[in-house]
Amino acid sequence: MPKIAKYAFDNGRKLIYALLFVSIMLLSAPAYAYDVLVGGQSLGIVLKSEGAVVVGFTPVKLSDGTEVYPAKEAGVKLEDKLLAINGRPVSYNQEVADLVNELAADGEAIELTLKRDAQEMQLEVEPKLCADTGTYRLGLYIRDANAGIGTLTFYDPNTGNYAALGHQIDEAGSAGKNGYGRVLAADVQYVESSRDGQPGEKVGVFDETHLNGTILKNCELGIYGKLEQQPENSLYPEPLPVAKADEVKPGPATIVTVLEGEELAEFAVEIERVMTQKHTADKGMVIKVTDERLLAAAGGIVQGMSGSPIIQDGKLVGAVTHVFVNDGASGYGCFAEWMLDETLSL
């Protein structure tokens, strides 16, 4: 399974650090209590974009031990963007591998449509059968253009919709703000701790066996879509009500997130300040980690924790969105009410 890419973005004020990559829609909240399943699970997030980027070459070992580089020898270069194979559009690493293996079984060369320096071109390449894997390969390292790790905020069992991240993914060059992507489970391998001036991060790998879903919306308050199956949460197996923004108050709260593997854990935080908001925004409250376990393990809030649900008085009140650069224990959260509005508008 591939290592999930690391991304960091500065909003220009140098006060905060987005926890992932990072349309405003004004909607009225439901006039009734609405219950959702609390998240906290780590998600692998891939935004579909125009093509997949060539980031390296790898030898294909033949049955006689010879090593060849089919794509490189055909003229493919680093940073070429692979748009299509035999006219069929591709965006993901796995798409490329599967399609090459399928088409090469006919014994014919395949046509790659590439973009290089804003110019499109076609190259013919003859994939080779790899003795090690038993599959036809081009000898390329392909990077999904926008991939990262984040956290599921909640799942609506009534609709199958989910909400995650709490802030927008900065998708420069991707296909558009309304969708065209997927989510899947992520297994956290380790956590690099936050230190003053340098936010830490979760590092993990994709797990395609569960939590698969679509990305139908990428907006200021995160990503939204549908999951193929209901996620499990051993800490909160039953739905919780979503708090209205004016119900959130300064005081003790907790967040749910993953620090190792796929194991959910709950940690104490303090909501230090609540902003009055008349419209949706991704910074509705200031939180501070007070749990010594999380401070010891991660130094506070880290990248990849974006979307971690915030719970207060038995209600889902928000999601972690940003960490302060000069204080890794503190950061921003957005209101769960605004995220629910986005989910219900799908």
N, C-alpha and C positions, 0 to 999 in steps of 0.2 A: 504494500500500500504506500502511496506517495506521501512524503512529508508535506504537511500543510504549509503554504507559503506564509511569510511574515510580512505584515504591512503596517505602516505607521503614517499618520497624516497630521499636519499642523494646521490649525484653523487660522493662523496669521496673528493671533493675539499672544501667543507664546505662554498662555496661562494654563492651557489644558492640552491633553493628548488624547486623540480619538482612540478608542479601544479596538477598532477594526479598520476597515477601509472607510469609510463612512460613505408643485405638488403639494405644497401645503394644501390640505383639504379641510375646510371648516365644516364640521359635522356636529349635530347636537347629540349628546349622550343619550343612551336609552333612558326612558322615563321609569324604568323598573330595575330592580336588582338583577345583575347578570353574573352567573357563575362560570368559571373556567377552570381547567386543570393547570396547576402551577407547573412551570418548566424547570429550568436549571441545567438541563442536559446540554453538553457541548455539541455544536453543529459544525460540520464541514460545509462551507458555503462556496458555491461556484456560480458566478454570473456569466451567462453566455455572452460572448462578444463576437466580433467579426474575426473569425479565424483563431488559430492556435499558433503560438510563437515558437520558432525553432531556437532552442537555447544551447544545443550541443549535438555532438555526433558520437555514436557508439558503434563499435564493430559488430558485425553479424558473423558468427562463426559457422562455417560450412562443414559438411560431413567429413571432408578431408583435412580439417583443421585450419584451413585458410580463413583469414579474417578480411572481410570486405566492408565497404561503406557505400551502399547503393545510392542513397540520396545525395551524399556529398559528391560522389563521383559523377552524378548526373547534373551537378551545378547548383544544388541547394546551398544557401549560405546562412550563417548565423543571423538571427533577427528577422529572417524571412517570416512572413505571416502566411500560414497555410490556410487557404480559404475553402478549397474543395478538392475532392478526389473523384476523378471521372465525373465531374459535374455535380457531385453530391456534397453539399455544404458540411463543414466540420467545425467544431469549436472546442471539443474536449479531447484530452489525451487518449482516453479510452475509446472514444469514437474513432479516432485515427487508427489506433491499433486494430480494432475490430474490423473496420472497413478494409484496411490493407490486407489483412489475412483472408477476408472473404473474397475480394476481387482477385488476389494473386493466385488463388487456387485454380483459376482457369488457365494459368500458364502464360498470361498476357502481361505486357508492360502496362502500367497505370499512368494516368495523366494527373499531375498535381497542378492546381491553380494557386499561384503564389502572389503576394503583394510585396514588392520591394521598392522602397523609396517612392511610395505613392503610385507606383506603376504595377499593373497586373501582368502576369506572364504565365505561360504553361510550360511545364517540363515533363518529359517522359522518363519514368523510373521503373526498373525491373526489380521488384522486391525479391529478397533471397530467403530461402528456408533456413531458419536458424537451428543448428544441431542441438543447441542447449534447451531451447523452449519448444521446438516442434511447430513453430508458427512462422509465417512469412513476415519479414520486417524490413523497414527502410533504413534502420541504423540512425534514428533520430531521437533526440531528447526534445519532447514537446511540453511547453508550459501552458496550462490553462490560463487565459489572460487575467482573470480576476478570481482569485481563490483565497480563502482564509478561514479562520476559526472564530466562532462567536457562540452565543448562548441562546437557547430557546427561552422565551419569556412565558408564554402560555399557549395552551391548545384548547380550542373550543370543540367539545365533543358533540355539540348540536350540529355543527356545520363541517367539521373536519379541517377548519382553518387554523392557522397558527400565526403567532407574532414572535419576532426575534429582533435582537440588537438594540432597538431603541434609538438608533441614529442611522443616517443614510450611508450607504456604501458609495465611496467615491469611485465611480465606474468609468473613468476616462477611457474613451474608445470602445465602450461596450455598446450593446445593441439598443439600449433604451431604458428609460426609467421604469416602465411598466412591465417588468418581468424578464422572461427569457433566461431563466436560471434554475438551479436545483439546490436542494439541501440534502444532507445525509449525516449519519452519526459520525462523531469524531471521538477518537480514543486519545486522551491526554497522556503523553509520554513523560513530560516533566514540565515544571514551571520555573522560568527565570524570574527571580525576585525583583520587585521594584526597589530602586534606590533613588535618593533625592536627585532630581535632574534626569533620571533615566527610568522610565516606566518598564516594568517587567512584562512577560508575556507567557501565555500557554503555548506549548508546542505539541502538536499531535499528529495523528494520521487519520485518513479517511477510513470509514468502515461502511461498506456499501450493503451490509446485510440487513440493516434496519434504519428506521427514521427517514426513509427516503421521501422526498416531496418536491414540489415545484416552488419557484419564486414567481409570484404574479404581480408583485408591487415592490418597488424600492423607493422609499420616500424619506422625508426628513425624520420620521419616527421609526425607521427600521425597514425590515423586509417582512413580507406577508405572502402567504400562499396556502397550499393544502398539503397535508401529510397523508401517506398511503395507509398508515396505521396509527392507532392511538399510542402515544408514548407512555411508558410506565414511570411512576414516581413513588418510590417507597416511603418518602417523607410526607408527601401530601397525596395520598391515593384518591381522596375525594375532592371535588371542585370547591374552590373558594370564591366568594363574591369579589367583584372588582370595585374598589373604592372610587368614589368621585374625587375629583381634584381638591375640592374644598373640605374633604374629610381627612386629608393627610395633614399631620401636625408634627412639629418638632418633638423628638423623643426617641425611645428605643425602638428598634426594628431588627429584622434579620434579612439576609440574602441567601439564596440557594444557588450553588454553583458546583463545578467539578474541578478538583485539583489533581486527581490521579485516575487514570483509566476512564471508566464511565460511572464512577461512584459519586452519587449526589451527597453533598454535605451542606449544613446550614450554619451560618456564622452571624454573630451579633454585630450590628452597626448602630450608629446614632444618626437620626435625621436632624441635622443641625439648623437647617433653614429651609423654609418652604416659600417659593415664589408665587405671587398671585399672577395667574395667566388668563388672558381673555381669548387666547387662541393657542393652537397646538405649537409646541416647541420641545426640543430635546433636552432642555436644562430646566427642570421644574423644581428641583430640590438639591441641596448639598448634603452629602452623606459622609460619615467618617467611620472607618472600620475600628471597632473596639475589641474584637475577638482576638486574643493573643495567639490562638492557633493559626488564624489566617495571616496575622502579622508575621509570625515566625516562618510560615511556609512560603509566603509569597510577597511579604513586605507590604501587603495591603491589596489595592486594586491593580490588576494587570490587564494588558491587552488580551482579548479573547474572552474576558469576563463581561463584555458588553452584552446586554440583554438579560443578565442575571436578575431574576425577580426579587423585588423588595416587598416584604410582608410586614404589616403592622396591624395589631389588634385583630388578628384573624382574617384580614382582607389583603388582597393583592393591591398594593398602592403604586407600584412603579417598577422601573427597570434601571439598572446601572448603565450609564452611557459613556462617561468620560472619567479620566483620572487626572488630578492636578500634577503637573510635571514636578513641581518642587515639594510636593507632599503626597507620596504614594499611598498614604492611608486614606486620603480624601478624594472625592470626585463628585460628579453630577449624576443625577438620575432624572428620568422623565416620568410623567404620570401615566399609570396604567389605563386610566380612562381614555386618554387620547389614543393609545395603542388599540384599545377595544374599538373605538370609532373606526379606525382604519381597517380593522379586521372585518367588521360588520359591513363595510362598504365594498368588499370583494364581490 
